[in-house]
């Protein structure tokens, strides 16, 4: 969550599908079942991808020129990543104005969409589901039913979502209300700028101070990561920072929102809930080091 370039690579690169029935969720990549089945946490995922293609080359180096000149390129990258193969039951293409398959972008983005129109996210979701169904003994018992739901229902739900992403910003149609759009993602990418590469470190004396107030059942790295994330994302004019709970769950590979958020030490944090996989929080001044 602090090294955004690595996060971009995790969303666009190769995932290793392994598991050992306990806490190992490597087969999920940097996603949770909330990301996949409820589509929570996608604003951050898509914005990281957009920023990667807007500001960086394949090696992570900054691109020259005005990023606004690359908006169409970035939109195509998002379409490629989200692409869903054509449904066998779909009406003829000429009768359907909405589109969710982008196999034509394979040549431009071979890493994001294959020649059949299966985008990176679509391929990853089905690969992890197949990993679970091929050897359910390597994952927790609660996972297999979710993999079956993916195989049966994911494509149709994701196809509708991808069509929603493309609704024009000022659409008057009902289906355009209160949905995430590529326009929103691209606007956020312009506002946030290039991806951060490096992870900061806290002074040893400060870590001891934080450790003294950290509950025993919360790993210290959860507390320190939240402090560093706050420092990196705080903006002028507000003390609050949006906390993408679902994305943090994917990062830590655990039920971060249920296990840790309610137990955060009040000496360090103040928090308020909002919903839809997002919260907001602030770090109190006494626990904001100068680094």
N, C-alpha and C positions, 0 to 999 in steps of 0.2 A: 504493500500500500504506500510505501515511501519511495521505492525505486520504481517510478512509473514506466521507464523504458523496459524494465524486466516484466512489468505487468503487461505491457503491449506485446512482448514476445510470447508470454503465456497465453494470450488470447488469439495469437495468430500462428504459433509454431506447433511443434510436435508434442503430443501428450503421451506419457507412458501409462499404459493401462495395467496397473497392478493393485493388489489388495491382499490383506491377510486376516480378514474377519474381525479385526479389532478397531483400532483408531486409524488405520491406514486408509485414506480415501484418495490415494494418488490417481485412481482411475477417473475421478471426477474432474481432474485438472483444476482450474481456478473457478469452479462453479459449484453451486449447491442445487438441490432439487427444487428449492424455491426459485432460483434463476430459471430453471428449465420448465417446471410445471406451472408456476405462477407468474413467471416473467418479472420477478422482482430483481432489482439491482442492475437492470440493463442500461439505464441512463449512464452510469459510470463506465460500464464496459464499452458501450458504443462511443462515448466521448474519448476514452483512452485510445481507441482504434482510430478515430477521426484525427486526433492530435498527432498520432504517429505518422499517418500519411500526409497530413497537412504541413508538418514542420521538419520531418526527418527523411533521410534516405535509408536504404536497407541496412546500413551499418550503424544507424542512429545519429549520424552527423546532421547538423542543421543545414537545411536547404537555403539557398539564396533567393532573393526576390520577395514579392508581396504574397503572403499566404492566401489573400483573397483571389488571386489569380488561379488558385488550385481548388476552388470550391467544387467545381464540377467533378474533378478527379476524386476528391474526398467522398462526394456523394456516391460515385460509382463504386468506390471501395466498400462503403457501407452496404450497398446493394449486393455486392459480391459476397461479403461475409454472411449476410442474412439470407442468401438465396435458398429457395426450396425447389426441388425438382417438380416438374409439371405433374399434376394429378392425373391419373389415368381416367378419372371420371369427369375431368374438366370439360367445359364447353369449348368449341373451336376458338382458337385465339382471337379471330377477328370479331367475335361476339363479346369478348371480355376486355373492357378498358383497363381493369386493374391487373397488375403484373407482380408476381412474387418469385419468378425464376429468372436467373440472369446468366445462363450458360454462355451468352455472347461475350461476357466479361472475362472468360477463362484465359484468353490470350494476354490480356492486360494485367490480370491478377491471378496467376496460376496457383498461388499459395492460398487464395481465399475462396475460389470456386472451381469445381472441376468441369469437365466438358459436358456432363449430364445435368449441370445446374445445381449440384449439391454444394452449398456454401460451407464454410469452415464450421460454423456453429451446428448446422444440420448434421454434418459428418461426425463431429465430436459427440453429439448427443446420442446418436444411434450406435456409435462404437462403444461408448461406455455402457449403454443398455445391453448390447450384445455380450460384452465382457461379463456382466452380471448374470445374464441368462445362460451363458455357456458354462459357467462354473459358480453357481450361487453359494457354494461352500466357502468361497474366499471373501465374502462380504457379510455384513450383518443381515439377519433374517428380514428386517423391515425394508430392505432395499429391493428385493426381487419384485414385489408387487408394483413398486414405482417404475421399475424397468419395463414391466408389462404394459403399464399405462403409456409410457413413452412410445413403445412400438405400436400401440393401437391408436393413440390420439394426438401425438405430438405434431405430426406434419400438418394436419388440418388447422390446429390452433396456431401454430407458428406461421402458416401461410396467411391467415387473417391478420396476424400481428404485423407482418412485413408489409402488407397492403396499407395498414393504418399508418405505419412509419412514413409513408409517402404522401399522406394527405397534405395538401397545401396549407401553409401557415394560417391563411385567412379564409379557410373553407367555411362555408355557411351550413354545410351538411352536418347532421347529427353525429355521424360516425367520426367527424373530426374534432369533437369536443372532448377535452380532458384526456387526450392521449399523447404519448411520446411521439415525436416526429423527427425525421432526419434534419429538418430545419432547426429544431431546438438543439440537437446534438452539435450541428456545425456551428451554431451561434455560441454555444458553450466552449467549443474547441477554440474559436477565435478569441474569446475572452480569457481563457486559461493559459494559452500559449504553449510553448514547447514542453515536452515531457521532461521530468526531472530524472536524472541518471543516478545520483549518489544518495546514499542513506547517511543521515547525520548520527552522531553518537553523543550520548549524554555523559557529563563528567562523572567520574567514579564516586566522588563525594555526594553528588546529587542522587545517584542511583541508590546509595545507602539511605539517604533521606526518604526516598520514595518507598524503598523496601520496608522501612519501619512502619508505614501505615497501610501496606498492602495486605489484604486478607490472605490467610493461608491457602484458601481454595481458589485463588486467582494467580495464574503464573505472572511473574514479575514482568516478562516481556510484553504481556497484554497492556499493562499500565504504561510502560515506557513507550510502546508503539503509539498508544493513544495520545500521549503528550507530544511526541515528535510529529504526529500527523496533524495535531492541532496547530503547532507552531508553523508547519509548512503551509497550511491551508487557511489560516486566519486572514481576513481581509479588512481593509480600512473601513471604519464606520460601524463595526459590530464586534462584539466579543464572542459571538456564537459561530460555531463551525458545524456544517452539515456532516452527519456521521452515517455513511452508507453501511448500515448494519449487515445486510445480506452479503455485501462484498467482503466485509471483515470476517464473516463466517467462512467464506470460501478461502480467505487468506490464512486463517488460523486452522481450518479444517475441523471446526467444532461448532457447537451451537452457541456461538458467541453471545447472541442476543438473549438467550434464555439462561445460560450458565453464568455469564459474567456481568452483563450490563446492570442488572438489579443490585449487584454487590459492589459496584465501584465505590472506593472510599470517598466519603463526603468531604474529607479534608482536602482532596485533590480536585474533584470534579463536581460540576453541576450539570444536570441533564434534563431534557424534556422530550417526551415522546411525540411523534407525529403520525407515523404509520407508513404503509407501503414500502417497508424495508429501509426506511430512513428515520433517523432521529437527529437531534442536535445537542451539542454539549459545549461547555467551556472548561478551561483549566484555570483554577484560581491562581492569582498572581504569585503567591508564595511558592508555587510549583512550576514556574516558568523560568528555567535557567537561561543565562546569557551564554550562548555558544556560537 
